[in-house]
Structure formats: structure tokens, C-alpha cells
Amino acid sequence: IIHIIPRKDCSNPTNRLSLYFLSAKMLYSIILPTYNERENLPIIFYLIDKYMEEAKLKYEVIIVDDSSPDGTLEVAQAVQKSFGKNKVTIISRKGKLGLGTAYVAGLKEAKGDRVIIMDADMSHHPKAIAEMVKKMDSDKFDIVTGSRYIPGGGVCGWDSYRKLTSRTANFLADFLLNPGVSDLTGSFRLYERKAIEEILPRVHSTGYAFQMEILVRASKARMTIGEVPITFVDRIYGESKLGTKEIVLYLKGLIKLFFTT
């Protein structure tokens, strides 16, 4: 079930104008966890800058790197030098510490009123951010998530195994936990800061189950969740981090949530 606050009338030009100025005044903190993303990082940052500037949205990027052996940190430092420390913050961690703790570390450094999480491998296109912001502003959602599984969404570059894995993971979560969201394993999301600060300390899963648990706990806490369609594009550079270990961890997290929420 998605709990929805009554929608504000945005057909009135005055309301639309006030929402525009509200978004323009806010700072958006984009948290980018990285591991072996040296080829992708400069491109995704260029796209973030391009589309945030076009949408007239103030932003900062927090890059959280887990000791990437391919030189991602050096590339991040070059990006920071080009765009400035006011736009780019770098957190370099010793060892591969995982996605969940990367978000926690990034949130501690984030100065924004709203927080965006997305992948650094270009599977999430920054042009969707403006639509997420529009959705959050118009319907007053606490969280807006990008979905591959609503009309207008989709995937590109996946083989049949990967599609089946994703569909099965979402079906099981929806059947067992009924959070009312079509895409629980996606990691392209916009949060009101107070929402992510409230939910993150409650999340204990790791890997792909982490994303699912955030939305399940948010739904249980009666937070409002909206969805916008996105096309997920498989990475061009580097290797996918989805393997047997991640699938097993997801299933364990799913079962644990079924019995504890």
C-alpha cells in the first residue's frame, strides 16, 4: 500500500511557480558510491552537471570510494579539481565496506535539503532527476524512486538471466512484504532528508537487499512513496557486481524482513 498525502493543485500557475522557486532554492546532495568506476566517473559527473544546471537545481556530489584498485580515487580527485570542492566531496574508505555504509558515510557529509542516491556506472541517467523532483514537489512524497517496471520504464542490455533474476526478486518481495512499490531493488532514488535520516539507522541488510529494506521500512513507517519511469542501461565499462553471493544475501534479507516487519 502506498500512503499518499492529498495532492496539491498544481494546475494553478501561482502554485507551479512557487514549487519551481522552492526546488530552485534547495540544495540536492547526490551520493555516488564507487568501486572500480574510473572510466564511468567523469562521464556520469558531466551528465549530472549538465542536467542539474539545465533544471536549475543546486547540487553537490559526495563520492564514496571503497579503495578501488583501478585508480577511481585519482579520477575523483581530478573531477574535484575541475569542478571545485563546493561541488565535489570525496570520502575515501579503507577496504570494500559495502553500499549501506557508503550511504551512511555520504549522508554525514551531505549538506543538502534533499538526497539523491544513484549508481556511478551510468545505468541511471541524470536526466530523470528533474522528473523525480517534479513528482516530489507536486505530490509531496517523502521518497521518489525510479522504476523499471511501470509504463515508460524498462531495461537495456540485460540478458534473460538478469531480467529473470530482477523480476523474481521484486515479485518475491511484493508477494511476501506488500510494500506497494513496483521496483524494490532499484537504487535510483530521491529522498527528503528527514526521510532518509529516519530510515537508514533501521536498515540492517547488505547488498541488493539493502535497497529493498529501505522501501519496506519506509512503507511500514507510513512514509509516502512515488515512482517515475526510468530506463536502466547496463554498464558499458567495468563488471556487474551481481553474483551468487548477492542473490543469497537478498533472499536471506527477504526472509528476515518477512518475520520481523
Secondary structure by P-SEA (a helix, b strand, c coil): ccccccccccccaaaaaaaaaaaaabbbbbbbbbccccccaaaaaaaaaaaaaaacccbbbbbbbcccccaaaaaaaaaaaacccccbbbbbbcccccaaaaaaaaaaaccccbbbbbbccccccccaaaaaaaaaaaccccbbbbbccccccccccccaaaaaaaaaaaaaaaaacccccccccccccccaaaaaaaccccccccccaaaaaaaaaaaaabbbbbbbbbbbbccccccccccaaaaaaaaaaaaaaaacc
